[in-house]
Amino acid sequence: MLLRDVEYGDVDAYVRMRCDPAMMVDLGGPLPREGMESKVRRDVQRAGSGTDWIKMIVPDEAEPDVVAGTVTLWPHDTDVEHISEIGWMVLPEFQGRGFGKQGVRMLLELARDDGRWGLIHAFPATANAASNGICRSLGFRSLGEQDVTFAGRVLRTNHWTIHPRTDLT
Ligand SMILES: CC(C)(COP(=O)(O)OP(=O)(O)OC[C@H]1O[C@@H](n2cnc3c(N)ncnc32)[C@H](O)[C@@H]1OP(=O)(O)O)[C@@H](O)C(=O)NCCC(=O)NCCS
């Protein structure tokens, strides 16, 4: 398995992840299909400039166009502070096979070696057992429940943090 930067050709994977009701059940429901080309374009630019790390999870390096999902690390402002946040998604046919956990671990290892991201936050929905399992088993610390706004919707989440240099297990 490897992580590679998002590319223009990943529109189909974005549509399957972000416009699908089952994939988005814990993220407030599917997003409109028509926004996906521009979303991928923005993400390719951000990944290229290095402000955000937007990686596709590739199960087999011999087939770099086949993606299992995505894991992203980006800086942004909340109401109270400037934070680094990590998020992830795995397509249905690849779920339950360790790709989510391994992809998150690989990105946290890159962040640890890079050093600029500091404390990293994650906000999986309280109902998302697998995502909360990823946080728990990689060494994130739980800070309790919190409402967050994602794509204009308010979600009930668990707030987790990890410092990849000292906490990653
Ligand atoms: C949540 C998601 C990313 C998990 O990815 P995955 O590759 O299926 O998960 P993994 O196989 O790496 O498993 C991660 C951990 O969760 C556990 N797990 C996996 N599926 C689970 C489930 N349905 N219920 C409970 N635990 C589960 C695994 O046992 C593992 O824990 P362990 O290391 O202690 O054994 C994926 O299911 C997904 O993308 N779902 C839809 C979109 C989404 O919810 N995105 C995240 C929003 S916060």
The ligand as an SDF file (V2000), in Angstrom:
LIG
                    3D

 48 50  0  0  0  0  0  0  0  0999 V2000
  -14.5470    4.8310    8.6760 C   0  0  0  0  0  0  0  0  0  0  0  0
  -13.6290    4.2390    7.6300 C   0  0  0  0  0  0  0  0  0  0  0  0
  -12.6590    5.2930    7.1580 C   0  0  0  0  0  0  0  0  0  0  0  0
  -12.8450    3.0570    8.2140 C   0  0  0  0  0  0  0  0  0  0  0  0
  -11.8940    2.6170    7.2710 O   0  0  0  0  0  0  0  0  0  0  0  0
  -11.5720    1.0700    7.1450 P   0  0  0  0  0  0  0  0  0  0  0  0
  -10.4420    0.9090    6.2060 O   0  0  0  0  0  0  0  0  0  0  0  0
  -12.8410    0.3610    6.8370 O   0  0  0  0  0  0  0  0  0  0  0  0
  -11.1060    0.7040    8.6530 O   0  0  0  0  0  0  0  0  0  0  0  0
   -9.9720   -0.3100    9.1040 P   0  0  0  0  0  0  0  0  0  0  0  0
  -10.1770   -1.6140    8.3950 O   0  0  0  0  0  0  0  0  0  0  0  0
   -8.6490    0.3380    8.9510 O   0  0  0  0  0  0  0  0  0  0  0  0
  -10.3190   -0.5060   10.6480 O   0  0  0  0  0  0  0  0  0  0  0  0
  -10.0520    0.5090   11.5850 C   0  0  0  0  0  0  0  0  0  0  0  0
  -10.4430    0.0660   12.9670 C   0  0  0  0  0  0  0  0  0  0  0  0
  -11.8820    0.1010   13.1160 O   0  0  0  0  0  0  0  0  0  0  0  0
  -12.3720   -1.2080   13.3580 C   0  0  0  0  0  0  0  0  0  0  0  0
  -13.5590   -1.3100   12.5180 N   0  0  0  0  0  0  0  0  0  0  0  0
  -13.5920   -1.4200   11.1750 C   0  0  0  0  0  0  0  0  0  0  0  0
  -14.8770   -1.4260   10.7320 N   0  0  0  0  0  0  0  0  0  0  0  0
  -15.6420   -1.3370   11.8580 C   0  0  0  0  0  0  0  0  0  0  0  0
  -17.0430   -1.2840   12.0920 C   0  0  0  0  0  0  0  0  0  0  0  0
  -17.9280   -1.3280   11.0840 N   0  0  0  0  0  0  0  0  0  0  0  0
  -17.4660   -1.1790   13.3690 N   0  0  0  0  0  0  0  0  0  0  0  0
  -16.6120   -1.1390   14.4020 C   0  0  0  0  0  0  0  0  0  0  0  0
  -15.2560   -1.1600   14.2430 N   0  0  0  0  0  0  0  0  0  0  0  0
  -14.7930   -1.2670   12.9840 C   0  0  0  0  0  0  0  0  0  0  0  0
  -11.2800   -2.1600   12.9620 C   0  0  0  0  0  0  0  0  0  0  0  0
  -11.3540   -3.3520   13.7020 O   0  0  0  0  0  0  0  0  0  0  0  0
  -10.0500   -1.3610   13.2850 C   0  0  0  0  0  0  0  0  0  0  0  0
   -9.7500   -1.3920   14.6790 O   0  0  0  0  0  0  0  0  0  0  0  0
   -8.5520   -2.2980   15.2770 P   0  0  0  0  0  0  0  0  0  0  0  0
   -7.2800   -1.8070   14.6810 O   0  0  0  0  0  0  0  0  0  0  0  0
   -8.6310   -2.0440   16.7420 O   0  0  0  0  0  0  0  0  0  0  0  0
   -8.8700   -3.6960   14.8800 O   0  0  0  0  0  0  0  0  0  0  0  0
  -14.4810    3.7490    6.4290 C   0  0  0  0  0  0  0  0  0  0  0  0
  -15.3480    2.7570    6.8650 O   0  0  0  0  0  0  0  0  0  0  0  0
  -15.2780    4.8450    5.7530 C   0  0  0  0  0  0  0  0  0  0  0  0
  -14.7120    5.5910    4.9770 O   0  0  0  0  0  0  0  0  0  0  0  0
  -16.5840    4.9600    6.0060 N   0  0  0  0  0  0  0  0  0  0  0  0
  -17.4500    5.9070    5.3410 C   0  0  0  0  0  0  0  0  0  0  0  0
  -17.0040    7.3480    5.3870 C   0  0  0  0  0  0  0  0  0  0  0  0
  -16.6220    7.8230    6.7740 C   0  0  0  0  0  0  0  0  0  0  0  0
  -17.2770    7.4810    7.7170 O   0  0  0  0  0  0  0  0  0  0  0  0
  -15.5270    8.6200    6.8450 N   0  0  0  0  0  0  0  0  0  0  0  0
  -15.0070    9.1230    8.0820 C   0  0  0  0  0  0  0  0  0  0  0  0
  -15.8060   10.2310    8.6260 C   0  0  0  0  0  0  0  0  0  0  0  0
  -15.2700   10.6490   10.2440 S   0  0  0  0  0  0  0  0  0  0  0  0
  1  2  1  0
  2  3  1  0
  2  4  1  0
  2 36  1  0
  4  5  1  0
  5  6  1  0
  6  7  2  0
  6  8  1  0
  6  9  1  0
  9 10  1  0
 10 11  2  0
 10 12  1  0
 10 13  1  0
 13 14  1  0
 14 15  1  0
 15 16  1  0
 15 30  1  0
 16 17  1  0
 17 18  1  0
 17 28  1  0
 18 19  1  0
 18 27  1  0
 19 20  2  0
 20 21  1  0
 21 22  1  0
 21 27  2  0
 22 23  1  0
 22 24  2  0
 24 25  1  0
 25 26  2  0
 26 27  1  0
 28 29  1  0
 28 30  1  0
 30 31  1  0
 31 32  1  0
 32 33  2  0
 32 34  1  0
 32 35  1  0
 36 37  1  0
 36 38  1  0
 38 39  2  0
 38 40  1  0
 40 41  1  0
 41 42  1  0
 42 43  1  0
 43 44  2  0
 43 45  1  0
 45 46  1  0
 46 47  1  0
 47 48  1  0
M  END
$$$$
